[in-house]
Amino acid sequence: MTRPASPTVTITAGAVVGDGAPASQTLDRGLRALELVAAAAEPMMTADVARTLGLHRSITYRMLRTLENRRLVDRDASGAWLPGAGLAVLATNVVPEVRSAAQPVLEALANDTAMTAFLVIRDHDEAVTVSVVEPRSAIAHVTYRPGKRHPVQRGAPGLALLAGATTGGDDGQPERPEVTQCRERGWAYSESEVLPGMKSVASPVLDDDGRCRAAVAVVFVGDHGLAALGARVVAAAAEVTHRARLMSRSLPTGPA
């Protein structure tokens, strides 16, 4: 199994009310700690979390213990912090029909390509991984975790989300040529934009109205035929779109 090197993680200020400070500074700090641990490529020690957030170590430890009590973070044998199982529970109702539709598709994609496959959604200016499937029989593959976040303007998943959502610049920013290329051919490619040395190919998942709901992606190392891989990821995204449409049409629309 290939474990990627830890990327530089940037934590931005928490949500604010109007133009003022966060409504709850304690909650804001706790959420920032949770975001940091969830986005890290490797488990983080308390001192590393405290240093990144600019907080005292004892304050950071108490916040992390509180998150641990809620099963939102966990600790490995060395005492380092990593995402907890409670995050999966919180994510259950995030685009549920798309996640359900994507699961078997991601499994087939991961095993066909011997790469880690994942589903990404957009959260404002970030791309967030909500589902991950690792290949069963690959000799080596990249480890990736749900909850990982990165700027939507970087990485193949983010580029695919932008390509599916817009026909021009996003939020007033000039559009990257890679976004336009993804819109034309159906898939995006990036290298070392999110994790050093890692490559990714992604394609947008659309709904009946043509809106981008998510993106299907694979992450890998080494050399692969990008055209064939891109076509395989595009086919997977199209299958997720089809399955999600069938699932949404089968849902009850009102009382009997």
Protein Blocks (a to p, Z undefined) as FASTA:
>chain_A
ZZdddddddddddddehjbccfblklmmmmmmmmmmmmpmbdcdfklmmmmnopafklmm
mmmmmmmmnopaccdfkopacddfklmmmmmmgokllmmmmmmmmmmmmmmnopacdddd
dehjaccdfbdcddfklfbdcdddehiacdfkgojklmmmmmmmpcbdeehiacdfklmm
mmmnopacdehklbghiacdddddddfkopafbdcddddedjddfklmmmmmmmmmmmmm
mmmmmmmmmpcfbdZZ
